[in-house]
Amino acid sequence: MLVLSRQRDETIMIGDDIEITVVDIRGDKVRLGISAPRQIQVHRKEVYEAIQRENTAATGVQVDDLNVADKNLRKHNGKPPGTQKI
């Protein structure tokens, strides 16, 4: 993790397109302004996690199931079982 110190009205760049600016500091709270392209979603972490849970519940697929499927695909070099040359 990169840790940076910034003062009010100072900005951090992520790549060429994302700017994070310290807008205000009051006590132990920091207000950030985030400027990013429309195709990049920006959420507070708790909102992002809630969206992920809802999406997972909607598909009926558990994360562990996806991890097992990914492991099996990697074991077969991305080829479905039974299609590999012997």
NORJOLIN-V857148 format. One record per residue. PHI is phi in whole degrees, 0 to 359 (none if undefined). BURIAL is # if it has 24 or more other ideal C-beta (glycine too) atoms within 12 Angstrom, else .. D_LAST is the distance of its C-alpha to the last C-alpha in Angstrom with 1 decimal. Layout:
{{PHI	BURIAL	D_LAST} {PHI	BURIAL	D_LAST}}
//
This chain:
{{none	.	44.7} {271	.	47.2} {246	.	50.8} {238	.	53.5} {257	.	57.2} {222	.	58.9} {253	.	62.4} {307	.	63.7} {70	.	62.9} {264	.	60.3} {236	.	56.8} {243	.	53.2} {257	.	50.7} {242	.	47.0} {64	.	45.4} {264	.	47.6} {244	.	48.2} {244	.	48.9} {242	.	52.3} {240	.	53.5} {244	.	57.2} {283	.	59.3} {271	.	61.9} {203	.	64.0} {228	.	64.2} {225	.	66.3} {61	.	66.4} {262	.	62.8} {249	.	61.5} {239	.	60.0} {259	.	59.8} {246	.	57.1} {253	.	56.9} {239	.	53.4} {246	.	53.0} {216	.	49.5} {301	.	48.1} {303	.	48.2} {286	.	44.4} {260	.	44.2} {280	.	45.1} {235	.	47.5} {223	.	48.2} {294	.	49.7} {302	.	47.0} {295	.	48.3} {289	.	48.2} {302	.	44.7} {296	.	43.5} {295	.	45.4} {298	.	43.7} {299	.	40.2} {298	.	41.2} {296	.	42.5} {296	.	39.4} {296	.	37.1} {296	.	39.5} {293	.	39.5} {276	.	35.8} {75	.	35.6} {253	.	32.6} {270	.	33.0} {301	.	32.1} {298	.	30.2} {297	.	28.0} {295	.	27.2} {296	.	26.4} {295	.	23.9} {298	.	22.3} {298	.	22.2} {299	.	20.7} {295	.	17.8} {296	.	17.2} {295	.	17.3} {296	.	14.8} {260	.	12.3} {54	.	13.7} {79	.	15.8} {258	.	13.2} {301	.	13.9} {305	.	11.8} {91	.	9.7} {253	.	9.3} {274	.	6.4} {282	.	3.8} {261	.	0.0}}
//
